[in-house]
């Protein structure tokens, strides 16, 4: 009997030791997992020469530095994770974490953000920055939470200009009948319809193919895009219409943002704002050199009188007065 009890005791001790060992291993593995950095997937649809990528890289550097490497960022450029509408939808459901996204497509999810796409709204970049960094800009960013997104900051696309392969555009009359690609955004569509264009709304990735194939005559974008994507190879003329100042939103899925601590959330917002301001400064320094480069590549640069263009788009303001009237008043008050 004693022998049986001894064997039972030994067996019990061995089982206990095995359980303790297994538990210790599990805790060690868990500790390793907890120490591993969290990786954020940040996507955009343009190439590595574009200001979107400049913004993304700066955000990555800042966030990793401020969190001591506990939060890392993996950047996916060139639309490898989808076009902008797909990226926004993916952020909403959590399959993509973040994006540097053109405001135009975001308006399909939050119409109010299109207020910043109104034609000739800002006289210069400084005025635009003042408004976007104000309470008005923050109010619009906060509204993104109603569509399961978190707006971290407004970076910059820049003032948009018209290019085409047919003839110089000096007046709105020169636009009449041209097939112009515009973003899938009602304000952009209606702006160019008011200018007489045959508007062709499409995603940017599709637009590049259409320009190469000649199925559209032109497009509108900031100078840095025209250079980065070598549009001078298909577009002979660029008119400096500066018809719209285009912000770009540093965007995150709301579910992911809410999963971070308050301290981490503050770091995310701060890093995004600093990256946005860095991108604006980068853009300002690059613009003169970029225009010179485009001229060297054979583009004809036109500096039209903008007064007739402003007059032609007034129907857009009349149409959106009811929807954006209060926000427009707030913007005008900040601009004073």
N, C-alpha and C positions, 0 to 999 in steps of 0.2 A: 504493500500500500504506500509506504514511504517513497519507494522508487517511482511509483506512478505519480505521486504528488510532486516529486522533484522534476520529473519530465514535464509535467503540466506547467510548473513554475518557469522552467527554462524556456518552454515553448512560448509562454505568455511574454516573457522578457524579450525574446527574439522578435515576436510580432510587434511589441511596443517600440523596439529599436528601429525596426523597418518603417513603421509608421512615422516615427520622429524624423528619420532620415528623409523619407519621401516628403514630409511636410517642410523640412528645411530646404530641400531642393526646390520645392514649389515656391517658397518664399523668396529664395535667391533668384529664381527665374522671374518672378513677379517684380523684384527690385530692379533687375536688369531692364525689364520692359518699361517700368516707370521712369527709368533714367534715360531711355531712348528719346531723342527729340521728336516732337510732333512735326510732321511735314505737311505744308499747305501747298496744294496744287493751284497755281496761278496761271491763267491762260489769256491769250489775246490773239488777234487774227492777222497781225502784220509781221513784217520781218524784223531782223535784229538791228537794222539801221534806222528804224522808225522811233518816234518819240514815245510810243507806247512801251516799247522795250526798254528805253532809257528810264522811264518811270518805274517799270517793274523791277529792273535791276537795282535801282536806288532803294526802293521799298524793301527788297530782299536784304540788302546790305544793312539797312537801318534796323529792321526787325530782328535779324539774327544777332546783331551787336547788342541791342537793348535787352534781349532775352538770354544773353550769354549762350546762344546756340540751342536753347531748349525749344525754340520754334524756328523751323527752317522753311524755306520757300523753294519749290521747284517750278521753274518757269517753262510754259509750253507755248512757244510762238507759232506763227504761220498757220493759224487755224487748225492745228493738228487735233484739237479736241472739238472742233466744230465751228460754224459761223457764230456771229454774235447772238442771234436769237437763241440758238442752241445752247450757247454758254450761259445765258441768263436763265433759261429753263433748267439747266443742269445745276446751277447754283441754288435755285429754289428747292430742288429735291435732294441736293447734297452730293451729287456725283462729281461735281467740280466745285472747288472751294472758293476761288476768287477769280476776278477778271479785271482787266483794264479795258473798259467798254465805251464805245461811242455813245453819246447821249441819244442820238437819233433812234436806234432800236429800242432803247430803254423806254421811250415814250409809248411804245405799244403795250407796256405793262403799267406805267405810271404816266398818264397824259400830262400832268402838271410839269414834268421835267422839260417838256417841249417849249416852255416859256423862254428858255435860254437860246432856243433855235430861231426865234423870231428875227426876221431880216433887219439888218442895220440897227440892231438894238443897242450895240455898244460902239462908242466912238473910237476906242483904242483898247489895247490889252489891259492897261492899268485900270481902266474903268470896269472892265469885265471882272478882273481879279477882286476889286473892291466889293462888287456885288456878290460874287460867288462865295467869298469868305465872310459875308455878313450874315445876319440872322435870317435874311431871305433865303440865301443859299442853304443854310442849315435846315430851315423849315422844309425845303424840298428834299434834301437828303433824308431827313427823318421820315418823310412820307413813304419812302421806299420800304419801310418796315411793314406797311400794310399789304405789300405783295411778297412778303417773305424774303426780302433782301435787306442788306445793310450797306448804306452808302457811307464810305469812310472819308472821302475827300473828292474835290473836283480838281483834276489835273487839266492838261491843256492839249487840244488838237491844234487850235490856232484859227486865224481868219481864213475862210474858205474863198477860193478863187476859181474861175471858170476856165477850163481848157477845152479845145476842140480841134478837129483835124480838117475843117472845111474852110474857114475864113476868119479874119480878125473880128472880134466883137468889141465895138466901140460904143454902141447904143443898144437898148433893149430890142430895137427893130432887127438888129443883127442876130438875135437869138431865135427869132421866129422860125419854127419848122425844124430846128436842130434836135436830133435825138440825144437827149442828155440823161445820163444815169444819175439818179438821185437815191438817197437812202430811203428805206421803207418807213417813212415818217410823214404824216400828213402835212406838217408845216413846210418841210422841204419840197414836197410835191406841189403844194399850192403856191409856194413862192415862185417856182420856176414855170408853173403854168401861167401865173400872172405876168411873167416876163416873156411869154410866148413860146416856150420850149415844148417839144413833144417829150414829156417826162417818161423815163423808163425806170421804175423803182426796182432795185435788186441788191442782193448782198454784194459786198466788196469782192469776194473771191470770184463771183460770177462776172462782175464788171470787168475785171482784168482780162478775162477770156474774150468778152464781148468787144473790148477795145482793140485787142489784137486781131480779132476776126473782122473788125470794121462794121459790126452790126449796130453799133451806136456811134454817134459822132463825137461825143465828149462826156465830160464829168466835171464835178466840182469838189475841190479838196484844198487843204492848206499846202503851202509850198513844200513843206518837209515831206509830205506824202508823194507829191509829184516827183521829187528827186529820188526818194527812197525806192519807189517802184518803177523808176526809169520810164515815166510816162512820156518823156520827150521822144521816145522811140515810135510812139503812135500818135502823139498830139503835137501839132505844129504851133499852135497859138495858145497863149495864156493871158487872159484879161484879169487884171488885179481889181476885181470887183469887190472883194472883201465884204461880200453880201451877208455873211453870217459868221459870228464868232462861235467856234465849236469847243465847248468843254468836253472833257472825258471823265468818266466816273470810275474811281477805284472802288470796286464793288465786291461784296462778300455775301455768301448765303447767311441769312439771319440765324438759322439753326446752329451753324458753326460758331458764329460770333457770340451767341448766347451761351455756348458751352465753355467759353473762356472766363477766367476770373476777372473781377473788376479791374485789377491792376494790368492784366494782359490786354483787356479791351482798350484801356487808356493808351497802352503802347502801340496797339494796332492803329488806332486813330491818329496818334501823334506821328508815327512812321509814315502813314499815308499822306498826311498834310505836308510834312517836310519833303517827301518825294515829289508831291505835286508842285510845290514851290521850286524845287530843283529843276523839274522838267520845264517849267515856265521860263526860268532863267536860261536854260540850255537852248530853248527854242528862240529866244530873243537874240542870243549870240550867233545862232546859225543862219538866220534868215537872209542876211545880205550875201553871205558866201554862197548860199544855196541858189539864190536868184542869178548870181554871176555864173555859177556852174551851168544852170539851165540855158542861159544865153550862149555859153560856149558850146553846148550840145546842139545848138541850132534852133532853140525855141524863140519865137517872136513874143516879146513881152509888151503888152498894151496897158497903158494907164488911162482908162476912160474917165470921163466926167461922171461922177456917181449920182448927181442930182436926178437925172431921168430914171435911173434904176430905183432910187428911193420912192419916187412918185409912183412908179409902176406897181410897187408891191403894197401900196396902201390898202387895197382890198383885203389883204391877208390880215391886217390889223383890225379892219372893220369886222371881219368874220369871227376873229378870236376875242373880240372885246368882251363879250359876255363871259367866256370861259376864263380868260386870263386878266380881266380888268383890274381886280384887286391886287394881284401879284405885280402887274405892270406899274401900278401906282406906288407900290412898295419899292420896286426897283428904281423908279425915277427919284424917289425920296433919298435912297442910298447914294445915287449918282450925284446929287446936289453938292 
